[in-house]
Amino acid sequence: MPGFEIFGKEEKKEVLDVLETGVLFRYGFDSTRNGHWKTKSFEKELCDLTGAGFSHLCSSGTAALCVAMVSCGIGAGDEVIVPPFTFVATFEAVLNIGAIPVFAEIDDTLCLDPEKLEDFITAKTKAVLLVHMCGSMAKIDKIKAVCDRNNIILIEDACQSVGGSFHRTALGRFGKAGCYSFDAVKTVTCGEGGGIITDDKKIYENMHMYADHGHDHVGNDRGLENHPFLGMNYRISELNAAVGLAQLRKLPEMIKIQKKNKKMFEDAMKEIDEVGFRNIPDKDGDTATFLSIFLPDEKRARDIAGKLSKAGVTGCPYWYENKWHYIKEWDHLKDLSALSKLPIQKYENHPNYRNIDLPQSDNIMKKTISMQIMLNWTEIEIAERIDKMLGVFK
Ligand SMILES: Cc1ncc(COP(=O)(O)O)c(C=O)c1O
């Protein structure tokens, strides 16, 4: 990752198709679009890839999360369980639909811990929004079982894990809806874009209407369509979809390259006694965008992270200190009273996020370092990088 590393004539061709017609809108203009329906084609191919019954493409992964939750009937006052290790968008999306994010512990998969989930369920819990972090998966079967047992909606934030699977079922297909991001740095990029999959026709209908001002998309005259409910504009443009369409077709090859590259680093790291590895419940389903390792403790992890950076080994985040991915540093979000200065929401019923105490997650994140796996590394570059990394552990 990211997919822009391998932009080629395929992306250019899809974009030119759109530019030649001048139709940038995903709906209508049937007579002038010369048969080009890039968004619709992407949606069909996303269904083919994942096996989902329905898919809807929208403007971002964040939009996908909002649209998915609203379409599943989640809204004001509902509690939604989320992990503390994610991208801030997961938290923002829950707040944005008026619901209440409740943080639960993660385990050594770097995703929600099914064993701890029930400790965070209350009478108000409407959904679990789990995140398949860094290209790999949560213990999704166990999390689904907890949700089913407690009659809670499961939604998957697979924004970082398109193309991943668990025992051959695509990540995103275990819950009521699964969301992907196709933003500028994702494995499949549209520049900006997001996708949602579901097997539930009613949820799908809610999605495509809610993401387009509530239009029902029946008939050929947009001005005469009905609007069964209020919506927003979360549409994607044909230009973005065109880029993504070419990229989606390259996804299997991208994952193959990532797996090959990741294995070389993993094999080298296995020789180092103090290094442990992230638990990946189904290695075959890993998209291999990151290699995540555990050091014995926080002191050693900080030491190694610093040395990697000094040695010029780029793309190795120490998430515990990262302002976007772990709750510890989300000061601007934890202070909801600051957000309330924008008078769009009231936050009286929300927990005080400054007091959140997740010792298990802290202990895991303190000792975790990840390494991004790139697509266009040559074997020589990989060998040089491994040399530098091994040097750091001496
Ligand atoms: C876990 C997760 N959820 C949601 C998003 C939001 O996606 P987007 O950037 O397309 O809005 C991201 C983006 O990085 C993400 O990593």
The ligand as an SDF file (V2000), in Angstrom:
LIG
                    3D

 16 16  0  0  0  0  0  0  0  0999 V2000
  -10.1060    2.5590   10.5790 C   0  0  0  0  0  0  0  0  0  0  0  0
  -10.5350    3.7090    9.7250 C   0  0  0  0  0  0  0  0  0  0  0  0
  -11.8250    4.0790    9.7310 N   0  0  0  0  0  0  0  0  0  0  0  0
  -12.2720    5.1010    8.9650 C   0  0  0  0  0  0  0  0  0  0  0  0
  -11.4060    5.7960    8.1410 C   0  0  0  0  0  0  0  0  0  0  0  0
  -11.9290    6.9510    7.3520 C   0  0  0  0  0  0  0  0  0  0  0  0
  -11.7390    6.8110    5.9760 O   0  0  0  0  0  0  0  0  0  0  0  0
  -11.6510    8.1220    5.0410 P   0  0  0  0  0  0  0  0  0  0  0  0
  -10.2850    8.6930    5.1830 O   0  0  0  0  0  0  0  0  0  0  0  0
  -11.8720    7.5590    3.6690 O   0  0  0  0  0  0  0  0  0  0  0  0
  -12.7280    9.0270    5.4570 O   0  0  0  0  0  0  0  0  0  0  0  0
  -10.0660    5.4620    8.1050 C   0  0  0  0  0  0  0  0  0  0  0  0
   -9.1140    6.2090    7.2710 C   0  0  0  0  0  0  0  0  0  0  0  0
   -7.9130    6.1460    7.4320 O   0  0  0  0  0  0  0  0  0  0  0  0
   -9.6060    4.3890    8.9130 C   0  0  0  0  0  0  0  0  0  0  0  0
   -8.3340    4.0230    8.9430 O   0  0  0  0  0  0  0  0  0  0  0  0
  1  2  1  0
  2  3  1  0
  2 15  2  0
  3  4  2  0
  4  5  1  0
  5  6  1  0
  5 12  2  0
  6  7  1  0
  7  8  1  0
  8  9  2  0
  8 10  1  0
  8 11  1  0
 12 13  1  0
 12 15  1  0
 13 14  2  0
 15 16  1  0
M  END
$$$$
